[in-house]
């Protein structure tokens, strides 16, 4: 036979379980507080920055206005449109950055700017360079151009796209500066090469 449990005993037992649960939830009821409370967010994120893109020869020139609440900025690049964003260089405190690049490796690149402070970062909208990268090609000409110099007679580009060699067949020995000054012993039938990196 089973012993009879009265309603009073059942209530007493339930009260004990309730009190034990409350004490466990309060870390034993000792009243001690957490010695490492989580930080309280008293500030706010910076305003969204606006990233603008300009061009130089083999260079993307980024500029932006000061974002309210920002203490520093991070410029991020996705070089091929597939590999994801990584930060270019260190954190920036200025509002511009010149990024020297290899154009063949940046055809599908995109960029974004993060305005940051101690609370976190706010990202700009992405800038894609595929439609306008041709503006970064630039214009290259010989330093001593004259008619008949044949600058561009031969052209070679390094495999990584960062160095360009431009040849001139038989430049005019009377050019300024004279080819004789550039290449000792050079005469009228000499060749010259300009290297641009």
Backbone as a chain_set.jsonl record, in Angstrom:
{"seq": "XXXXXXXXXXXXXXXXXXXXXXXXXXXXXXXXXXXXXXXXXXXXXXXXXXXXXXXXXXXXXXXXXXXXXXXXXXXXXXXXXXXXXXXXXXXXXXXXXXXXXXXXXXXXXXXXXXXXXXXXXXXXXXXXXXXXXXXXXXXXXXXXXXXXXXXXXXXXXXXXXXXXXXXXXXXXXXXXXXXXXXXXXXXXXXXXXXXXX", "coords": {"N": [[0.812, -1.17, 0.0], [0.282, 2.189, -0.603], [1.561, 5.076, 1.047], [-0.474, 7.604, 2.426], [-0.607, 10.846, 1.262], [-0.991, 13.941, 2.453], [-2.803, 16.894, 1.547], [-1.709, 19.086, 2.717], [0.961, 18.326, 3.217], [1.816, 18.019, 0.619], [1.697, 20.664, -0.329], [3.607, 21.843, 1.367], [5.895, 20.531, 0.475], [6.015, 21.401, -2.176], [6.448, 24.124, -1.724], [9.006, 24.075, -0.612], [10.517, 23.215, -2.844], [10.104, 25.407, -4.523], [11.308, 27.517, -3.096], [13.955, 26.58, -3.051], [14.532, 26.65, -5.765], [14.358, 29.42, -6.272], [16.474, 30.364, -4.697], [18.64, 29.167, -6.012], [18.535, 30.457, -8.436], [19.284, 32.971, -7.683], [21.964, 32.823, -7.215], [22.478, 31.44, -4.866], [21.457, 33.155, -3.031], [23.055, 34.965, -1.712], [23.366, 37.616, -2.328], [25.494, 38.797, -3.658], [26.99, 40.752, -6.28], [27.688, 40.527, -9.844], [31.113, 40.556, -10.491], [32.217, 41.393, -12.898], [30.482, 43.079, -14.733], [28.603, 43.262, -17.829], [29.579, 45.619, -20.407], [27.94, 48.764, -20.612], [26.104, 50.165, -23.191], [26.547, 53.305, -23.848], [26.971, 55.155, -25.779], [26.746, 55.864, -29.313], [26.645, 54.505, -32.651], [28.767, 55.694, -35.346], [27.791, 58.135, -37.858], [26.635, 57.262, -41.182], [29.194, 57.001, -43.556], [30.101, 58.72, -46.634], [31.498, 57.615, -49.492], [33.741, 58.649, -51.984], [35.151, 58.432, -55.286], [38.1, 59.083, -57.055], [40.622, 59.472, -59.626], [44.033, 58.635, -60.433], [47.114, 58.088, -62.204], [47.339, 54.695, -62.425], [46.115, 54.588, -59.918], [43.64, 54.724, -57.413], [41.854, 57.272, -55.988], [40.519, 57.896, -53.007], [38.043, 59.694, -51.252], [36.27, 61.222, -48.52], [33.75, 62.72, -46.475], [33.814, 64.011, -43.095], [32.467, 61.784, -40.804], [29.905, 62.036, -38.514], [30.569, 61.407, -35.145], [32.579, 59.553, -35.624], [35.772, 58.141, -34.904], [37.806, 57.019, -36.268], [38.617, 55.565, -39.501], [38.044, 52.825, -41.78], [39.174, 51.52, -44.748], [37.986, 49.294, -47.086], [38.559, 46.587, -49.36], [37.393, 44.629, -52.047], [38.98, 42.821, -54.136], [38.469, 41.344, -56.494], [35.781, 40.953, -56.757], [34.856, 38.565, -55.807], [36.285, 37.459, -53.654], [35.73, 38.635, -51.198], [35.644, 41.26, -48.655], [38.522, 42.953, -47.408], [40.51, 44.823, -45.128], [42.329, 47.67, -46.21], [45.504, 48.488, -45.477], [46.228, 50.307, -42.405], [44.071, 51.559, -39.72], [42.489, 54.67, -40.44], [42.777, 58.181, -39.87], [42.418, 60.326, -41.374], [40.657, 61.964, -44.127], [40.972, 60.984, -46.662], [42.488, 58.822, -49.134], [45.045, 57.473, -51.1], [45.209, 54.873, -53.274], [47.433, 52.86, -54.696], [47.416, 50.754, -57.451], [47.276, 47.673, -59.366], [45.911, 47.719, -62.354], [44.96, 45.544, -64.101], [44.411, 43.592, -62.221], [42.275, 44.573, -60.83], [39.864, 44.817, -62.133], [37.225, 43.986, -61.528], [36.849, 45.075, -59.032], [35.608, 46.243, -55.848], [34.8, 48.699, -53.362], [34.484, 49.797, -49.96], [33.776, 51.965, -47.198], [34.312, 52.174, -43.726], [33.096, 53.906, -40.984], [34.19, 54.374, -37.762], [33.954, 53.938, -34.17], [34.295, 53.551, -30.581], [32.019, 52.08, -30.1], [31.477, 50.63, -32.369], [31.197, 50.098, -35.961], [30.048, 51.824, -38.914], [29.023, 51.198, -42.177], [29.72, 52.481, -45.47], [27.979, 52.817, -48.629], [28.694, 50.468, -51.243], [31.304, 50.953, -53.663], [31.749, 50.379, -57.021], [34.243, 49.695, -59.399], [34.371, 48.82, -61.998], [33.075, 49.991, -64.252], [34.36, 52.401, -64.539], [37.117, 52.195, -64.356], [38.882, 52.62, -66.418], [39.609, 55.268, -66.373], [41.733, 55.387, -64.655], [43.893, 54.543, -66.049], [45.599, 56.413, -67.225], [47.979, 58.66, -68.841], [50.788, 58.262, -70.708], [53.863, 59.558, -71.678], [56.911, 60.187, -73.478], [59.727, 61.777, -71.902], [61.228, 63.398, -73.465], [60.026, 64.252, -75.969], [59.945, 64.357, -79.48], [59.423, 64.891, -82.966], [59.594, 61.926, -84.899], [60.819, 60.31, -83.001], [59.74, 57.851, -82.379], [58.519, 56.841, -80.045], [57.076, 54.259, -78.224], [57.399, 52.304, -80.029], [57.99, 49.694, -79.331], [56.43, 47.794, -76.788], [56.154, 46.505, -73.502], [54.647, 44.683, -70.89], [54.81, 43.846, -67.491], [54.161, 40.622, -65.964], [52.583, 40.869, -63.668], [51.382, 43.245, -64.101], [52.347, 45.683, -63.124], [54.607, 47.018, -64.035], [55.749, 48.8, -66.808], [57.395, 48.762, -69.873], [58.627, 50.865, -72.362], [59.616, 51.235, -75.604], [61.768, 53.074, -77.857], [62.726, 53.298, -81.11], [65.718, 54.184, -82.509], [65.89, 57.029, -81.523], [66.012, 60.586, -81.947], [69.207, 61.971, -81.941], [69.579, 64.605, -81.344], [67.753, 65.268, -79.446], [66.089, 66.59, -76.5], [66.607, 65.838, -73.219], [69.752, 65.172, -74.844], [70.109, 61.986, -76.431], [72.617, 60.931, -76.207], [73.446, 61.777, -73.705], [71.867, 60.257, -72.095], [72.456, 57.606, -72.681], [75.579, 56.549, -72.59], [77.85, 56.713, -75.29], [75.917, 56.331, -77.172], [74.461, 56.683, -80.341], [73.081, 58.004, -83.421], [71.622, 55.789, -84.372], [70.807, 54.433, -82.128], [68.81, 52.813, -79.617], [66.159, 53.435, -77.199], [64.75, 52.938, -73.963], [61.983, 53.429, -71.884], [60.996, 53.038, -68.548], [58.184, 52.442, -66.639], [56.722, 52.343, -63.508]], "CA": [[0.0, 0.0, 0.0], [0.971, 3.475, -0.693], [1.186, 5.953, 2.157], [-1.338, 8.727, 2.07], [0.042, 12.146, 1.357], [-2.048, 14.93, 2.624], [-2.694, 18.118, 0.759], [-0.814, 19.976, 3.442], [2.316, 17.853, 2.978], [2.118, 18.307, -0.782], [1.954, 22.101, -0.418], [4.883, 22.104, 2.023], [6.937, 20.019, -0.408], [6.092, 22.319, -3.319], [7.035, 25.367, -1.226], [10.439, 23.853, -0.475], [11.1, 23.218, -4.193], [10.045, 26.784, -5.021], [12.331, 28.295, -2.387], [15.254, 26.095, -3.518], [14.709, 27.18, -7.122], [14.636, 30.862, -6.185], [17.828, 30.546, -4.17], [19.586, 28.78, -7.062], [18.507, 31.51, -9.45], [19.942, 34.159, -7.128], [23.331, 32.421, -6.861], [22.544, 31.038, -3.465], [20.806, 34.145, -2.188], [24.045, 35.727, -0.967], [23.251, 39.027, -2.652], [26.683, 39.36, -4.295], [26.766, 41.124, -7.671], [28.696, 40.06, -10.789], [32.263, 41.466, -10.426], [32.52, 41.859, -14.256], [29.224, 43.275, -15.465], [28.81, 43.607, -19.235], [29.613, 47.07, -20.621], [26.675, 49.394, -20.964], [26.226, 50.968, -24.404], [26.096, 54.664, -23.554], [27.169, 55.976, -26.973], [26.052, 55.394, -30.504], [27.497, 54.276, -33.807], [28.965, 56.883, -36.181], [26.908, 58.316, -39.012], [27.097, 56.545, -42.375], [30.078, 57.821, -44.385], [29.885, 58.725, -48.079], [32.785, 57.393, -50.141], [33.847, 59.138, -53.367], [36.297, 57.86, -55.98], [38.781, 59.832, -58.105], [41.631, 58.644, -60.283], [45.357, 59.063, -60.836], [47.705, 57.019, -63.005], [47.428, 53.469, -61.627], [45.758, 54.896, -58.543], [42.293, 55.123, -57.046], [41.928, 58.283, -54.933], [39.279, 57.869, -52.24], [37.8, 60.816, -50.34], [35.006, 61.177, -47.8], [33.567, 63.77, -45.475], [33.866, 63.549, -41.712], [31.225, 61.165, -40.337], [29.619, 62.413, -37.139], [30.787, 60.356, -34.159], [33.667, 58.644, -35.998], [37.118, 58.429, -34.407], [38.723, 56.538, -37.297], [37.967, 54.97, -40.673], [38.657, 51.637, -42.368], [38.872, 51.356, -46.16], [37.995, 47.864, -47.395], [38.617, 46.273, -50.782], [37.11, 43.299, -52.588], [39.756, 43.063, -55.352], [38.002, 40.659, -57.703], [34.336, 40.777, -56.704], [34.524, 37.23, -55.31], [37.041, 37.017, -52.483], [35.272, 39.278, -49.97], [36.307, 42.502, -48.264], [39.589, 43.016, -46.415], [40.938, 46.196, -44.893], [43.549, 48.144, -46.866], [46.35, 49.236, -44.542], [45.83, 50.501, -41.013], [42.971, 52.493, -39.499], [42.783, 56.015, -40.937], [42.162, 59.32, -39.181], [42.26, 61.359, -42.399], [39.457, 61.79, -44.945], [41.353, 60.643, -48.04], [43.471, 57.755, -49.244], [45.452, 57.133, -52.456], [45.479, 53.429, -53.337], [48.132, 52.486, -55.923], [46.907, 49.434, -57.794], [47.527, 47.066, -60.66], [44.588, 47.723, -62.98], [44.457, 44.242, -64.559], [43.962, 42.792, -61.081], [41.193, 45.279, -60.144], [38.775, 45.063, -63.078], [35.931, 43.771, -60.867], [36.996, 45.467, -57.63], [34.656, 47.149, -55.194], [35.364, 49.283, -52.145], [33.577, 50.446, -49.023], [34.428, 52.66, -46.088], [33.657, 52.053, -42.427], [33.338, 54.945, -39.985], [34.21, 53.586, -36.527], [34.276, 54.475, -32.852], [34.378, 52.474, -29.595], [30.778, 51.306, -30.108], [31.409, 49.799, -33.569], [31.411, 50.751, -37.251], [28.948, 51.978, -39.866], [29.583, 51.074, -43.525], [29.204, 53.254, -46.599], [27.545, 51.958, -49.724], [29.821, 49.984, -52.036], [31.667, 51.603, -54.924], [32.273, 49.416, -57.99], [35.115, 50.427, -60.318], [34.42, 48.182, -63.32], [32.623, 50.872, -65.328], [35.149, 53.63, -64.636], [38.536, 51.937, -64.108], [39.686, 53.112, -67.537], [40.104, 56.597, -66.011], [42.983, 55.233, -63.897], [44.976, 54.101, -66.936], [46.522, 57.53, -67.327], [48.588, 59.012, -70.109], [52.24, 58.149, -70.565], [54.603, 60.031, -72.85], [58.348, 60.328, -73.249], [60.121, 63.056, -71.324], [61.931, 64.198, -74.477], [59.314, 63.972, -77.216], [60.18, 65.119, -80.708], [58.983, 64.158, -84.15], [60.506, 60.89, -85.357], [61.424, 59.557, -81.902], [59.07, 56.54, -82.382], [58.194, 56.386, -78.688], [56.002, 53.283, -78.288], [57.729, 51.349, -81.085], [57.846, 48.397, -78.668], [55.84, 47.936, -75.46], [56.078, 45.257, -72.737], [54.027, 44.823, -69.575], [55.166, 42.729, -66.613], [53.049, 39.689, -65.766], [51.688, 41.337, -62.607], [50.76, 44.489, -64.547], [52.812, 46.85, -62.373], [55.745, 47.671, -64.685], [55.598, 48.951, -68.247], [58.609, 49.189, -70.58], [58.255, 51.436, -73.65], [60.82, 51.425, -76.398], [61.825, 54.006, -78.979], [63.781, 52.855, -82.033], [66.475, 55.249, -83.158], [65.482, 58.402, -81.206], [66.81, 61.682, -82.486], [70.309, 62.31, -81.035], [69.507, 66.02, -80.981], [66.607, 65.48, -78.562], [66.381, 67.282, -75.261], [68.059, 65.828, -73.254], [70.282, 64.345, -75.931], [70.204, 60.559, -76.136], [74.015, 60.678, -75.832], [73.561, 61.987, -72.263], [71.158, 59.192, -71.412], [73.155, 56.35, -72.925], [76.94, 56.855, -73.038], [78.25, 56.054, -76.521], [74.772, 56.153, -78.065], [74.49, 57.53, -81.527], [71.822, 58.214, -84.107], [70.904, 54.536, -84.566], [70.62, 53.791, -80.844], [67.434, 52.666, -79.117], [65.965, 53.851, -75.813], [63.607, 52.31, -73.265], [61.494, 54.092, -70.675], [60.346, 52.087, -67.661], [57.201, 53.088, -65.769], [56.2, 51.4, -62.493]], "C": [[0.861, 1.241, 0.0], [0.576, 4.343, 0.483], [0.368, 7.127, 1.64], [-0.567, 10.027, 2.273], [-1.074, 13.168, 1.428], [-1.777, 16.143, 1.742], [-1.72, 19.077, 1.417], [0.639, 19.586, 3.206], [2.75, 18.158, 1.54], [2.454, 19.782, -0.957], [3.29, 22.462, 0.226], [6.049, 21.675, 1.12], [7.125, 20.932, -1.62], [6.733, 23.644, -2.912], [8.549, 25.234, -1.094], [11.135, 23.861, -1.839], [11.145, 24.626, -4.771], [11.133, 27.636, -4.384], [13.728, 27.88, -2.859], [15.543, 26.618, -4.921], [15.034, 28.659, -7.119], [16.044, 31.13, -5.675], [18.875, 30.19, -5.228], [19.658, 29.86, -8.133], [19.215, 32.762, -8.969], [21.357, 33.854, -6.688], [23.444, 32.136, -5.384], [21.961, 32.077, -2.542], [21.765, 34.995, -1.415], [24.01, 37.207, -1.277], [24.483, 39.613, -3.313], [26.4, 39.658, -5.761], [27.901, 40.568, -8.534], [29.877, 41.028, -10.767], [32.656, 42.018, -11.799], [31.227, 42.053, -15.049], [29.51, 43.621, -16.931], [28.813, 45.117, -19.42], [28.246, 47.577, -21.062], [26.922, 50.29, -22.172], [25.649, 52.358, -24.129], [26.229, 55.584, -24.757], [26.347, 55.457, -28.13], [27.06, 55.213, -31.626], [27.675, 55.569, -34.595], [27.923, 56.95, -37.293], [27.483, 57.562, -40.207], [27.98, 57.458, -43.213], [29.689, 57.724, -45.857], [31.24, 58.684, -48.755], [32.728, 57.878, -51.579], [35.148, 58.623, -53.965], [36.786, 58.796, -57.07], [39.918, 58.974, -58.634], [42.94, 59.384, -60.466], [45.911, 57.943, -61.697], [47.974, 55.815, -62.107], [47.056, 53.701, -60.169], [44.279, 55.244, -58.451], [42.448, 56.092, -55.879], [40.572, 58.359, -54.245], [39.214, 59.09, -51.334], [36.439, 60.62, -49.681], [34.954, 62.328, -46.825], [33.657, 63.176, -44.079], [32.497, 62.998, -41.321], [31.051, 61.501, -38.861], [29.796, 61.212, -36.206], [31.932, 59.411, -34.473], [34.987, 59.098, -35.388], [38.181, 57.95, -35.394], [37.918, 55.861, -38.404], [38.745, 53.737, -41.111], [38.205, 51.552, -43.823], [39.032, 49.884, -46.494], [37.899, 47.649, -48.897], [38.197, 44.826, -51.015], [37.747, 43.326, -53.973], [39.205, 42.439, -56.625], [36.495, 40.441, -57.736], [33.906, 39.44, -56.135], [35.128, 36.901, -53.961], [36.591, 37.65, -51.173], [36.119, 40.497, -49.623], [37.387, 42.267, -47.224], [40.035, 44.465, -46.302], [42.245, 46.484, -45.617], [44.33, 48.938, -45.825], [45.771, 49.311, -43.142], [44.6, 51.406, -40.932], [43.415, 53.895, -39.896], [42.105, 57.067, -40.079], [41.978, 60.494, -40.137], [40.978, 61.085, -43.189], [39.803, 61.582, -46.413], [42.4, 59.538, -48.006], [43.752, 57.498, -50.716], [45.899, 55.684, -52.49], [46.1, 53.089, -54.685], [47.822, 51.024, -56.218], [47.458, 48.944, -59.126], [46.165, 46.917, -61.335], [44.113, 46.358, -63.467], [43.926, 43.37, -63.421], [42.788, 43.437, -60.34], [39.993, 45.55, -61.059], [37.408, 44.95, -62.415], [35.946, 44.192, -59.4], [35.839, 46.331, -57.152], [35.257, 47.564, -53.852], [34.233, 49.785, -51.258], [34.38, 51.012, -47.871], [33.618, 52.423, -44.83], [34.078, 53.222, -41.556], [33.187, 54.263, -38.627], [34.43, 54.458, -35.289], [34.261, 53.301, -31.876], [33.13, 51.593, -29.563], [30.678, 50.373, -31.313], [31.61, 50.632, -34.825], [30.124, 50.815, -38.06], [29.556, 52.01, -41.261], [28.915, 52.024, -44.514], [28.574, 52.289, -47.592], [28.779, 51.577, -50.538], [30.045, 50.856, -53.264], [32.288, 50.53, -55.81], [33.064, 50.185, -59.037], [35.081, 49.895, -61.746], [34.033, 49.123, -64.456], [33.543, 52.075, -65.538], [36.648, 53.423, -64.449], [39.429, 52.454, -65.224], [40.261, 54.503, -67.241], [41.419, 56.528, -65.245], [44.145, 54.771, -64.777], [46.019, 55.194, -67.082], [47.069, 57.72, -68.723], [50.09, 59.023, -69.902], [52.894, 58.657, -71.844], [56.064, 60.197, -72.477], [58.654, 61.705, -72.684], [60.78, 63.964, -72.354], [61.301, 63.981, -75.86], [59.688, 64.943, -78.325], [59.693, 64.259, -81.869], [60.041, 63.136, -84.542], [61.146, 60.07, -84.257], [60.862, 58.14, -81.789], [58.838, 55.971, -80.985], [56.97, 55.47, -78.761], [56.213, 52.258, -79.381], [57.603, 49.918, -80.561], [57.346, 48.642, -77.252], [55.798, 46.568, -74.8], [55.52, 45.556, -71.354], [54.405, 43.608, -68.734], [53.935, 41.861, -66.36], [52.103, 40.119, -64.66], [51.048, 42.682, -62.935], [51.255, 45.742, -63.869], [53.962, 47.606, -63.032], [55.561, 47.641, -66.202], [56.919, 49.439, -68.827], [58.185, 49.641, -71.974], [59.53, 51.756, -74.417], [60.643, 52.45, -77.494], [63.001, 53.576, -79.85], [64.425, 54.067, -82.678], [66.013, 56.651, -82.831], [66.488, 59.412, -81.723], [67.937, 62.035, -81.515], [70.308, 63.781, -80.639], [68.365, 66.318, -80.032], [67.05, 66.14, -77.265], [65.846, 66.458, -74.098], [68.555, 64.911, -74.356], [70.39, 62.887, -75.506], [71.621, 60.197, -75.728], [74.211, 60.848, -74.327], [72.877, 60.868, -71.481], [71.887, 57.861, -71.522], [74.558, 56.665, -73.426], [77.3, 56.044, -74.279], [77.124, 55.872, -77.509], [74.879, 57.121, -79.229], [73.122, 57.59, -82.164], [71.007, 56.936, -84.281], [70.682, 53.771, -83.258], [69.137, 53.715, -80.503], [67.379, 53.128, -77.678], [64.739, 53.15, -75.259], [63.273, 53.143, -72.048], [60.757, 53.044, -69.855], [59.445, 52.86, -66.714], [56.672, 52.038, -64.812], [55.076, 52.048, -61.742]], "O": [[1.974, 1.297, 0.524], [-0.587, 4.362, 0.885], [0.547, 7.565, 0.504], [0.038, 10.26, 3.32], [-1.962, 13.232, 0.577], [-0.662, 16.364, 1.269], [-0.991, 19.798, 0.736], [1.475, 20.467, 3.009], [3.903, 18.508, 1.286], [3.404, 20.116, -1.666], [4.028, 23.293, -0.303], [7.058, 22.373, 1.02], [8.252, 21.202, -2.037], [7.49, 24.223, -3.692], [9.29, 26.161, -1.421], [12.212, 24.44, -1.984], [12.114, 24.997, -5.432], [11.807, 28.398, -5.076], [14.593, 28.736, -3.049], [16.676, 26.989, -5.226], [15.891, 29.109, -7.879], [16.728, 32.025, -6.172], [19.902, 30.863, -5.32], [20.73, 30.137, -8.67], [19.701, 33.542, -9.788], [21.901, 34.574, -5.851], [24.403, 32.548, -4.731], [21.979, 31.871, -1.328], [21.331, 35.709, -0.511], [24.592, 37.993, -0.528], [24.531, 40.825, -3.522], [25.664, 38.921, -6.417], [28.95, 40.184, -8.016], [29.68, 42.22, -11.002], [33.367, 43.021, -11.864], [30.924, 41.263, -15.942], [30.548, 44.208, -17.237], [28.132, 45.831, -18.684], [27.509, 46.905, -21.782], [27.858, 51.089, -22.169], [24.436, 52.564, -24.171], [25.665, 56.678, -24.763], [25.383, 54.712, -27.952], [28.185, 55.708, -31.555], [26.822, 56.454, -34.523], [27.267, 55.96, -37.62], [28.675, 57.26, -40.241], [27.573, 58.569, -43.551], [29.033, 56.77, -46.276], [32.041, 59.607, -48.61], [31.789, 57.565, -52.311], [36.126, 58.404, -53.251], [36.007, 59.254, -57.906], [40.147, 57.869, -58.141], [42.96, 60.604, -60.633], [45.232, 56.936, -61.9], [48.741, 55.904, -61.148], [47.627, 53.072, -59.279], [43.737, 55.959, -59.294], [43.102, 55.767, -54.888], [39.596, 58.83, -54.829], [40.211, 59.473, -50.722], [35.569, 59.936, -50.219], [35.985, 62.847, -46.399], [33.583, 61.958, -43.914], [31.483, 63.675, -41.49], [31.954, 61.274, -38.056], [29.243, 60.139, -36.448], [32.236, 58.538, -33.66], [35.287, 60.291, -35.356], [39.319, 58.417, -35.361], [36.719, 55.619, -38.271], [39.942, 53.615, -40.851], [37.008, 51.516, -44.106], [40.076, 49.288, -46.226], [37.253, 48.414, -49.612], [38.593, 43.921, -50.281], [37.119, 43.812, -54.913], [39.447, 42.949, -57.72], [35.987, 39.803, -58.658], [32.708, 39.193, -55.992], [34.541, 36.137, -53.194], [37.047, 37.22, -50.114], [37.17, 40.732, -50.219], [37.207, 41.493, -46.283], [39.947, 45.234, -47.259], [43.153, 45.653, -45.638], [43.849, 49.964, -45.344], [44.941, 48.493, -42.746], [44.147, 51.949, -41.94], [44.575, 54.264, -39.711], [40.984, 56.865, -39.613], [41.445, 61.536, -39.754], [40.295, 60.089, -42.947], [39.033, 61.951, -47.301], [43.097, 59.34, -47.011], [42.823, 57.323, -51.503], [46.857, 55.308, -51.815], [45.404, 53.031, -55.699], [47.95, 50.164, -55.346], [48.03, 49.709, -59.903], [45.357, 46.081, -60.928], [42.944, 46.031, -63.262], [43.08, 42.505, -63.646], [42.344, 42.905, -59.323], [39.189, 46.436, -60.768], [36.516, 45.744, -62.714], [35.134, 43.708, -58.611], [35.191, 47.039, -57.923], [36.104, 46.871, -53.288], [33.162, 50.151, -51.742], [35.507, 50.594, -47.606], [32.388, 52.464, -44.855], [35.268, 53.5, -41.405], [32.16, 53.636, -38.366], [35.004, 55.546, -35.355], [34.217, 52.151, -32.315], [33.179, 50.475, -29.05], [29.89, 49.428, -31.296], [32.134, 51.744, -34.76], [29.234, 49.978, -37.913], [30.499, 52.761, -41.51], [27.726, 52.328, -44.414], [28.635, 51.073, -47.406], [29.786, 52.285, -50.52], [29.106, 51.419, -53.828], [33.234, 49.854, -55.408], [32.605, 51.222, -59.516], [35.713, 50.478, -62.626], [34.624, 49.048, -65.533], [33.509, 52.701, -66.597], [37.388, 54.405, -64.389], [40.614, 52.702, -65.001], [41.292, 54.874, -67.801], [42.149, 57.518, -65.191], [45.267, 54.626, -64.29], [47.216, 54.909, -67.062], [46.674, 57.033, -69.665], [50.599, 59.715, -69.02], [52.533, 58.247, -72.947], [56.407, 60.331, -71.302], [57.942, 62.673, -72.948], [60.88, 65.172, -72.139], [61.982, 63.573, -76.801], [59.738, 66.158, -78.138], [59.573, 63.04, -81.745], [61.236, 63.43, -84.524], [61.959, 59.196, -84.556], [61.484, 57.299, -81.139], [58.948, 54.764, -80.772], [55.936, 55.865, -79.301], [55.336, 51.436, -79.646], [57.152, 49.031, -81.286], [57.781, 49.583, -76.589], [55.45, 45.578, -75.443], [55.875, 46.555, -70.728], [54.329, 42.474, -69.205], [52.803, 42.316, -66.524], [50.923, 39.769, -64.7], [50.261, 43.205, -62.145], [50.633, 46.793, -64.021], [54.264, 48.728, -62.629], [55.26, 46.602, -66.791], [57.498, 50.409, -68.338], [57.484, 48.921, -72.685], [60.408, 52.463, -73.923], [59.541, 52.675, -77.995], [64.136, 53.5, -79.38], [63.752, 54.876, -83.316], [65.757, 57.426, -83.752], [67.666, 59.107, -81.907], [67.657, 62.37, -80.364], [70.982, 64.156, -79.679], [68.027, 67.483, -79.82], [68.243, 66.232, -76.976], [64.622, 66.382, -73.994], [67.858, 63.978, -74.755], [70.722, 62.59, -74.359], [71.814, 59.244, -74.972], [75.035, 60.158, -73.727], [73.257, 60.567, -70.349], [71.929, 57.085, -70.567], [74.714, 57.021, -74.594], [77.083, 54.833, -74.32], [77.338, 55.314, -78.585], [75.344, 58.25, -79.077], [72.118, 57.266, -81.53], [69.779, 57.013, -84.332], [70.396, 52.574, -83.289], [68.321, 54.463, -81.041], [68.405, 53.211, -77.004], [63.811, 52.812, -75.994], [64.154, 53.521, -71.275], [59.985, 52.254, -70.398], [59.878, 53.812, -66.065], [56.227, 50.971, -65.235], [54.498, 51.433, -60.846]]}, "num_chains": 1, "name": "protein.A"}
